[in-house]
């Protein structure tokens, strides 16, 4: 039998509100609308399908204060992560939203109405208190704290929601299951004890060994439930990861494991997030939940030290074990023993026994350089998928951004480089000269700082797309502002190589070269 939901009742708002759906759809055309952010979209999906039970909406001020300061809702129910709908106060004023208003919540991807919120209150939060209480430090090296201070809007809207539509997905539809669907799957398979495993990274042999050990020691089955909402910036995209998960499922004993995706927006909140994850897995029906070393940790703070201790997350889950009513399966890091061809928890390896391991940094280096990745570390099928998504540097696209004064000679260098790369062959080469871009993409722009930044940003977007497609892109704009150049670097570096070249021709020579005056 599947575990009971947190709070005792699965809050499946789609089922609850289905009789009112047509009426609610009509109402959406008559009331104000708010377009959700990507994080809010993930949160709403799990509110609507019961993944966030017992929540039935976004937190009111009283609920928010209770969660931030005490990890509890006003009725005393354990809940560790604030789930709020943040909106600009100017936007709320423009829409005329106040307590008692009903507002349509729309999908940012297709403008589809997903739900209607009945506003209970509008309130201002203290971001410093939220950072310190929830994430343990007011340090913007933490991705959630950075988001809090740089992307979160100034007013929180609290209130219950009514479901209209589930967010529409076109990818991996068959394994995107709601809590009710996962519970039905457990009943169909007659699974009564289920160990849930969360991951935001590709899985390798150690992960398979860890989950199989957990299942066998608990006489249970395994639910692999990777996050495909928002994870840590810089993580491998979810399309690549899901292909890896699908490949590794074949490595489990027949009938032991199932794969189901979770549209969660992670906060990387360490101990509090581990408790939150346990609650979510309980809502999906799991009876056990694996919490490993530094669970949901974001890495190092601005002083170079880890935000959380390696086992703080496990300690906090243990603290609330009676209320959570889901058994934690603690695991330390596994290491490979080449002499016996097996994985063992690192704390159980006898002294003097030879071990091998490949860190995440080393794995990324091997992917970039094409260096071999041994089968003891990962399966060939997994390595093949990762290599397709992370080609070696010599086959990646790249952008060369030449910048300098007008008539500095950067255009001549750009043309010469284009000829040299075309002569070498092996990839397409695109040339984005400043004047060409001005004529084709930015003809309406002038030469103020703002307009120059917009022009450079457009060049960065085009360069990033060309780089992603494996091309060589040579751009030669006038880009005098460091912030704009850094933005281009950020855009392109996600897709391939980036090289900034300053053509530092003296002003006097530039004037002499400028025949047009």
C-alpha positions as CSV (number, residue, x, y, z in Angstrom):
1,X,0.0,0.0,0.0
2,X,1.3,3.4,-0.9
3,X,2.2,5.9,1.8
4,X,-0.4,8.3,2.9
5,X,-0.1,11.9,1.7
6,X,1.3,14.6,3.9
7,X,-1.5,16.0,6.0
8,X,-3.6,12.9,5.3
9,X,-5.3,13.9,2.1
10,X,-3.9,14.2,-1.5
11,X,-4.9,17.7,-2.6
12,X,-5.5,16.9,-6.3
13,X,-7.1,20.1,-7.3
14,X,-7.8,18.9,-10.9
15,X,-10.1,16.3,-9.5
16,X,-11.7,18.6,-7.0
17,X,-12.4,21.4,-9.5
18,X,-13.2,19.4,-12.6
19,X,-17.0,20.0,-12.2
20,X,-16.3,23.8,-12.3
21,X,-13.9,23.8,-15.2
22,X,-16.1,25.2,-17.9
23,X,-17.4,27.9,-15.5
24,X,-13.8,28.8,-14.5
25,X,-12.7,29.0,-18.2
26,X,-15.4,31.6,-18.9
27,X,-14.4,33.6,-15.9
28,X,-10.8,33.7,-17.0
29,X,-11.8,36.1,-19.8
30,X,-13.5,38.5,-17.4
31,X,-10.8,38.9,-14.8
32,X,-7.2,40.2,-14.7
33,X,-4.4,37.8,-15.6
34,X,-0.9,37.2,-14.3
35,X,1.7,35.4,-16.5
36,X,3.8,33.1,-14.3
37,X,7.5,32.9,-14.2
38,X,9.2,29.6,-14.9
39,X,9.6,28.9,-11.1
40,X,6.0,29.8,-10.4
41,X,4.9,27.5,-13.3
42,X,6.7,24.5,-11.7
43,X,5.3,25.4,-8.2
44,X,1.7,25.7,-9.6
45,X,1.9,22.4,-11.4
46,X,2.8,20.6,-8.1
47,X,0.1,22.6,-6.2
48,X,-2.5,21.6,-8.7
49,X,-1.7,17.9,-8.9
50,X,-1.2,17.4,-5.1
51,X,2.6,17.1,-5.2
52,X,2.7,19.9,-2.7
53,X,-0.1,18.6,-0.4
54,X,-1.4,19.9,1.9
55,X,-1.0,23.3,0.1
56,X,-4.0,24.4,-2.0
57,X,-2.4,27.7,-3.2
58,X,0.4,30.1,-2.8
59,X,1.3,31.0,0.8
60,X,-0.5,33.8,2.6
61,X,1.5,36.1,4.9
62,X,0.7,34.1,8.0
63,X,1.6,30.9,6.2
64,X,4.8,32.4,4.8
65,X,5.9,33.7,8.2
66,X,5.3,30.4,9.8
67,X,7.2,28.5,7.2
68,X,10.2,30.9,7.1
69,X,10.6,31.2,10.9
70,X,9.3,27.8,12.2
71,X,9.1,25.4,9.2
72,X,5.4,25.1,9.9
73,X,2.0,26.1,8.5
74,X,-0.3,27.9,10.9
75,X,-2.1,24.7,11.8
76,X,1.2,23.2,12.9
77,X,1.8,21.0,9.8
78,X,5.5,20.6,8.9
79,X,6.4,22.5,5.7
80,X,9.9,23.8,5.2
81,X,10.0,25.8,1.9
82,X,8.1,29.0,1.2
83,X,6.0,28.7,-2.0
84,X,4.9,32.2,-3.0
85,X,3.5,34.1,-6.0
86,X,5.7,37.2,-6.4
87,X,4.5,40.0,-8.6
88,X,5.6,43.6,-9.2
89,X,3.6,46.0,-7.2
90,X,3.2,48.3,-10.3
91,X,1.7,45.4,-12.2
92,X,-0.8,44.6,-9.4
93,X,-1.8,48.3,-9.3
94,X,-2.3,48.4,-13.0
95,X,-4.5,45.3,-12.8
96,X,-6.4,46.6,-9.8
97,X,-5.6,43.5,-7.7
98,X,-6.3,43.6,-4.0
99,X,-7.5,41.3,-1.3
100,X,-10.6,39.5,-2.5
101,X,-9.7,39.8,-6.2
102,X,-9.8,36.8,-8.5
103,X,-6.9,36.5,-11.0
104,X,-6.1,34.1,-13.8
105,X,-2.7,32.5,-13.7
106,X,-1.4,31.9,-17.2
107,X,1.3,29.7,-18.6
108,X,4.3,31.8,-19.8
109,X,4.9,29.5,-22.8
110,X,1.5,29.6,-24.5
111,X,-0.7,32.0,-22.4
112,X,-3.0,29.1,-21.5
113,X,-5.1,29.7,-18.3
114,X,-4.0,27.2,-15.7
115,X,-5.8,28.3,-12.6
116,X,-7.6,31.2,-10.8
117,X,-6.3,32.5,-7.5
118,X,-8.6,34.1,-5.0
119,X,-6.3,36.7,-3.4
120,X,-6.2,36.5,0.4
121,X,-3.6,39.1,0.9
122,X,-0.7,41.1,-0.6
123,X,2.4,41.4,1.5
124,X,6.0,42.4,1.5
125,X,8.6,39.9,2.6
126,X,12.0,40.4,4.2
127,X,14.5,38.9,1.8
128,X,17.3,39.0,4.3
129,X,15.3,37.0,6.9
130,X,14.2,34.5,4.2
131,X,17.8,34.0,3.0
132,X,19.1,33.5,6.6
133,X,16.2,31.4,7.9
134,X,15.5,29.2,4.8
135,X,18.9,28.9,3.1
136,X,21.2,29.5,6.1
137,X,23.0,32.6,4.9
138,X,22.5,36.0,3.2
139,X,25.0,35.1,0.6
140,X,24.3,35.5,-3.1
141,X,26.7,32.8,-4.0
142,X,23.7,30.6,-3.1
143,X,21.6,30.4,-6.3
144,X,18.3,30.7,-4.4
145,X,19.5,33.8,-2.5
146,X,20.7,35.3,-5.8
147,X,17.3,34.6,-7.3
148,X,15.7,36.1,-4.2
149,X,17.5,39.4,-4.5
150,X,17.7,39.7,-8.3
151,X,14.7,38.0,-9.8
152,X,12.0,37.9,-7.1
153,X,9.4,40.7,-7.4
154,X,8.5,43.0,-4.6
155,X,5.0,41.8,-3.6
156,X,3.8,38.4,-2.6
157,X,0.3,37.3,-3.5
158,X,-1.3,34.8,-1.2
159,X,-4.4,32.8,-1.8
160,X,-6.1,29.5,-2.7
161,X,-6.2,28.4,-6.4
162,X,-8.8,26.6,-8.5
163,X,-7.5,24.3,-11.2
164,X,-8.4,24.7,-14.9
165,X,-5.6,23.1,-16.9
166,X,-2.4,21.2,-16.2
167,X,0.6,22.8,-17.8
168,X,1.1,21.2,-21.3
169,X,4.3,19.2,-22.0
170,X,5.5,17.8,-25.3
171,X,8.5,15.9,-24.0
172,X,8.5,12.5,-22.2
173,X,4.7,12.6,-21.7
174,X,4.4,8.9,-20.8
175,X,6.7,9.3,-17.8
176,X,5.4,12.7,-16.5
177,X,3.1,11.3,-13.9
178,X,1.1,13.1,-11.2
179,X,1.0,11.8,-7.6
180,X,-2.4,10.1,-8.3
181,X,-0.9,8.4,-11.4
182,X,2.2,7.2,-9.6
183,X,0.0,5.8,-6.8
184,X,-2.1,4.0,-9.4
185,X,1.1,2.6,-10.9
186,X,2.1,1.2,-7.5
187,X,-1.3,-0.4,-7.1
188,X,-1.1,-2.0,-10.6
189,X,2.4,-3.4,-9.9
190,X,1.5,-4.4,-6.3
191,X,4.3,-2.3,-4.9
192,X,3.9,-1.8,-1.2
193,X,7.4,-0.6,-0.2
194,X,9.0,2.0,-2.5
195,X,12.4,3.7,-2.2
196,X,12.4,7.1,-4.0
197,X,15.6,8.4,-5.4
198,X,15.9,12.1,-6.5
199,X,18.6,13.3,-8.9
200,X,19.4,16.4,-11.0
201,X,22.5,14.8,-12.5
202,X,23.2,12.0,-15.0
203,X,23.2,8.6,-13.3
204,X,26.3,6.3,-13.5
205,X,27.1,2.9,-12.1
206,X,27.5,4.1,-8.5
207,X,23.9,5.5,-8.6
208,X,22.6,2.2,-9.9
209,X,24.5,0.3,-7.2
210,X,23.3,2.7,-4.5
211,X,19.6,2.4,-5.4
212,X,19.7,-1.4,-5.8
213,X,21.4,-1.7,-2.4
214,X,18.7,0.5,-0.9
215,X,15.9,-1.5,-2.4
216,X,17.3,-4.9,-1.4
217,X,18.1,-3.9,2.2
218,X,14.5,-2.6,2.6
219,X,12.8,-5.4,0.6
220,X,11.4,-2.6,-1.7
221,X,11.2,-1.4,-5.2
222,X,12.7,1.8,-6.6
223,X,11.2,4.9,-8.0
224,X,13.7,6.9,-9.9
225,X,12.3,10.5,-9.9
226,X,14.7,13.0,-11.4
227,X,14.0,16.7,-11.4
228,X,13.1,18.2,-14.8
229,X,11.9,21.6,-13.7
230,X,14.5,24.1,-12.6
231,X,17.8,22.9,-11.1
232,X,21.2,24.5,-10.4
233,X,22.4,26.9,-13.0
234,X,24.9,25.1,-15.2
235,X,23.4,21.7,-14.8
236,X,23.1,19.4,-17.8
237,X,19.9,19.9,-19.7
238,X,17.0,17.6,-18.8
239,X,16.7,16.2,-22.3
240,X,20.2,14.7,-22.1
241,X,19.6,13.6,-18.5
242,X,16.3,11.8,-19.3
243,X,17.9,9.9,-22.2
244,X,20.6,8.8,-19.7
245,X,17.9,7.7,-17.1
246,X,16.1,5.8,-19.8
247,X,19.3,4.0,-20.8
248,X,20.2,3.1,-17.2
249,X,16.7,1.7,-16.4
250,X,17.6,-1.4,-18.5
251,X,20.5,-2.1,-16.0
252,X,18.1,-2.7,-13.1
253,X,16.9,-6.2,-12.2
254,X,13.6,-6.9,-14.1
255,X,10.6,-5.4,-12.3
256,X,12.7,-3.6,-9.6
257,X,12.5,0.1,-10.8
258,X,10.3,2.6,-12.5
259,X,11.2,6.0,-13.9
260,X,8.9,9.1,-13.4
261,X,9.8,12.7,-13.9
262,X,9.2,15.5,-11.4
263,X,8.6,19.1,-12.6
264,X,10.1,20.7,-9.5
265,X,11.9,24.0,-9.2
266,X,14.7,23.2,-6.9
267,X,16.1,25.9,-4.5
268,X,19.3,24.0,-3.6
269,X,18.3,24.6,0.0
270,X,20.2,21.7,1.6
271,X,18.6,20.5,4.9
272,X,15.3,22.3,4.5
273,X,15.1,21.1,0.9
274,X,15.7,17.5,1.9
275,X,12.7,17.6,4.3
276,X,10.7,19.2,1.5
277,X,11.8,16.5,-0.9
278,X,10.8,13.9,1.6
279,X,7.3,15.4,1.9
280,X,6.9,15.5,-1.9
281,X,7.9,11.8,-2.2
282,X,5.5,10.9,0.5
283,X,2.8,12.6,-1.5
284,X,3.7,10.5,-4.5
285,X,3.3,7.4,-2.3
286,X,6.9,6.4,-1.6
287,X,7.6,4.8,1.8
288,X,11.3,5.4,1.8
289,X,13.5,8.2,0.5
290,X,17.3,8.2,-0.2
291,X,19.1,11.2,1.3
292,X,22.8,11.2,0.4
293,X,25.8,13.3,1.2
294,X,25.2,17.1,0.9
295,X,21.7,16.5,-0.4
296,X,20.5,19.5,-2.6
297,X,23.6,21.4,-1.6
298,X,24.6,24.4,-3.9
299,X,28.4,24.0,-3.3
300,X,30.6,26.7,-1.9
301,X,29.7,30.0,-0.4
302,X,31.5,33.3,-1.2
303,X,34.2,32.4,1.3
304,X,34.9,29.1,-0.5
305,X,33.3,26.9,2.1
306,X,30.4,24.6,1.6
307,X,27.0,26.1,2.5
308,X,26.0,23.0,4.4
309,X,27.7,20.2,6.2
310,X,27.9,16.9,4.4
311,X,25.2,15.2,6.6
312,X,23.1,18.2,7.8
313,X,20.3,17.2,5.5
314,X,20.2,13.7,6.9
315,X,20.2,15.1,10.4
316,X,17.2,17.4,9.8
317,X,15.2,14.6,8.1
318,X,15.9,12.4,11.1
319,X,14.7,15.2,13.4
320,X,11.3,15.3,11.8
321,X,11.1,11.5,11.0
322,X,7.9,11.0,13.2
323,X,6.0,13.8,11.4
324,X,7.3,12.9,8.0
325,X,6.3,9.3,8.2
326,X,8.6,8.3,5.4
327,X,11.8,6.3,6.2
328,X,15.0,8.0,5.3
329,X,17.6,5.8,3.6
330,X,21.0,7.4,4.4
331,X,23.8,6.8,2.1
332,X,27.4,7.9,2.0
333,X,29.4,8.2,-1.2
334,X,30.2,4.9,-2.9
335,X,33.7,4.2,-4.3
336,X,34.9,1.6,-6.7
337,X,37.2,-1.3,-5.6
338,X,39.0,-2.4,-8.8
339,X,40.4,-5.6,-7.3
340,X,37.0,-7.0,-6.6
341,X,35.1,-5.0,-9.3
342,X,32.5,-3.7,-6.9
343,X,31.2,-0.5,-5.3
344,X,31.2,0.0,-1.5
345,X,30.3,2.9,0.8
346,X,33.5,4.8,1.3
347,X,33.2,4.5,5.1
348,X,33.1,0.7,4.9
349,X,36.3,0.2,2.8
350,X,39.1,-1.4,4.8
351,X,42.2,0.6,5.2
352,X,44.8,-0.1,2.5
353,X,42.2,-1.3,-0.1
354,X,42.7,0.3,-3.5
355,X,39.9,2.5,-4.7
356,X,39.1,4.5,-7.8
357,X,36.8,7.5,-8.4
358,X,36.1,10.1,-11.0
359,X,34.9,13.5,-9.8
360,X,32.4,15.6,-11.6
361,X,35.1,18.0,-12.6
362,X,37.2,15.2,-14.0
363,X,34.2,13.7,-15.9
364,X,33.5,17.1,-17.5
365,X,37.2,17.3,-18.5
366,X,37.1,13.9,-20.2
367,X,33.9,14.8,-22.0
368,X,35.5,18.1,-23.3
369,X,38.7,16.5,-24.4
370,X,37.4,13.2,-25.6
371,X,39.5,11.3,-23.0
372,X,38.2,7.7,-22.2
373,X,35.6,7.1,-19.5
374,X,36.0,3.6,-18.1
375,X,33.2,1.2,-17.9
376,X,33.7,0.7,-14.2
377,X,32.5,4.3,-13.8
378,X,29.6,4.5,-16.3
379,X,27.8,2.3,-18.8
380,X,28.8,2.7,-22.5
381,X,25.2,3.6,-23.4
382,X,25.3,6.5,-20.9
383,X,28.8,7.7,-22.0
384,X,27.5,7.7,-25.7
385,X,24.6,10.0,-24.8
386,X,26.8,12.3,-22.8
387,X,29.4,12.6,-25.5
388,X,26.6,13.4,-28.1
389,X,25.5,16.3,-25.8
390,X,29.0,17.4,-24.9
391,X,31.2,17.0,-28.0
392,X,35.0,17.5,-27.5
393,X,36.2,21.1,-27.8
394,X,37.6,20.6,-31.2
395,X,34.2,19.8,-32.6
396,X,32.2,22.4,-30.7
397,X,31.1,25.7,-32.2
398,X,32.8,28.9,-31.1
399,X,32.5,32.7,-31.4
400,X,35.4,35.1,-31.8
401,X,34.2,38.6,-30.7
402,X,36.5,41.3,-32.1
403,X,35.9,44.7,-30.6
404,X,37.6,48.1,-30.9
405,X,37.1,51.6,-32.2
406,X,35.6,52.4,-35.6
407,X,38.3,52.0,-38.3
408,X,40.5,50.1,-35.9
409,X,41.0,47.3,-38.4
410,X,38.8,44.7,-36.6
411,X,36.6,44.2,-39.7
412,X,39.7,43.4,-41.8
413,X,40.9,41.0,-39.2
414,X,37.4,39.4,-39.1
415,X,37.4,38.9,-42.9
416,X,40.9,37.5,-42.9
417,X,39.9,35.0,-40.1
418,X,36.8,34.0,-42.0
419,X,38.8,33.2,-45.1
420,X,41.4,31.2,-43.0
421,X,38.6,29.2,-41.3
422,X,36.8,28.5,-44.6
423,X,40.1,27.4,-46.1
424,X,40.6,25.0,-43.2
425,X,37.1,23.6,-43.6
426,X,35.3,21.3,-41.3
427,X,32.5,23.7,-40.2
428,X,30.4,26.5,-41.5
429,X,31.7,30.1,-40.8
430,X,29.5,33.1,-40.2
431,X,30.7,36.7,-40.2
432,X,28.7,39.3,-38.2
433,X,30.1,42.7,-39.0
434,X,28.9,45.7,-37.0
435,X,27.5,47.7,-40.0
436,X,25.8,44.6,-41.4
437,X,24.1,43.9,-38.1
438,X,23.1,47.5,-37.9
439,X,21.4,47.3,-41.3
440,X,19.8,43.9,-41.0
441,X,18.9,43.6,-37.3
442,X,19.2,47.0,-35.6
443,X,18.3,49.6,-38.2
444,X,15.9,51.3,-35.7
445,X,18.6,51.8,-33.1
446,X,20.8,54.8,-32.5
447,X,24.0,55.1,-30.6
448,X,23.1,55.8,-27.0
449,X,24.5,53.4,-24.4
450,X,21.2,51.6,-24.1
451,X,20.9,51.2,-27.8
452,X,24.5,50.0,-28.2
453,X,23.8,47.4,-25.5
454,X,20.7,46.2,-27.3
455,X,22.6,45.9,-30.5
456,X,25.4,43.9,-28.9
457,X,22.9,41.7,-27.1
458,X,21.3,40.9,-30.4
459,X,24.6,40.0,-31.8
460,X,25.2,37.8,-28.8
461,X,21.9,35.9,-29.3
462,X,22.7,35.2,-33.0
463,X,26.3,34.2,-32.1
464,X,25.1,31.8,-29.4
465,X,22.6,30.1,-31.7
466,X,25.3,29.7,-34.4
467,X,27.7,28.4,-31.8
468,X,25.2,25.9,-30.5
469,X,24.8,24.6,-34.1
470,X,28.5,23.9,-34.2
471,X,29.5,26.8,-36.5
472,X,32.3,29.3,-36.2
473,X,31.0,32.8,-35.7
474,X,33.1,35.9,-36.1
475,X,31.5,39.1,-34.8
476,X,33.1,42.5,-35.1
477,X,30.9,45.2,-33.5
478,X,31.8,48.3,-31.6
479,X,31.1,47.1,-28.0
480,X,32.6,49.6,-25.6
481,X,30.8,48.5,-22.5
482,X,32.1,45.6,-20.4
483,X,28.6,44.5,-19.1
484,X,27.4,44.1,-22.7
485,X,30.4,42.1,-23.6
486,X,30.1,39.9,-20.6
487,X,26.4,39.2,-21.5
488,X,27.6,37.9,-24.9
489,X,30.2,35.8,-23.2
490,X,27.5,34.3,-20.9
491,X,25.2,33.5,-23.8
492,X,27.8,32.0,-26.0
493,X,29.7,30.0,-23.3
494,X,26.6,27.9,-22.7
495,X,26.8,26.6,-26.2
496,X,30.6,26.4,-27.0
497,X,33.8,28.4,-27.0
498,X,34.1,32.2,-26.6
499,X,37.1,34.3,-27.5
500,X,37.2,38.1,-26.9
501,X,39.8,40.0,-28.9
502,X,40.4,43.7,-28.3
503,X,41.8,45.4,-31.4
504,X,43.7,48.1,-29.5
505,X,44.6,50.4,-32.5
506,X,45.6,53.9,-31.2
507,X,42.9,56.6,-31.7
508,X,45.2,58.6,-34.0
509,X,45.6,55.7,-36.3
510,X,41.9,55.0,-36.3
511,X,41.3,58.7,-37.3
512,X,43.8,58.3,-40.1
513,X,42.2,55.1,-41.3
514,X,38.7,56.6,-41.3
515,X,38.3,57.8,-44.9
516,X,34.6,58.5,-44.4
517,X,35.4,61.0,-41.7
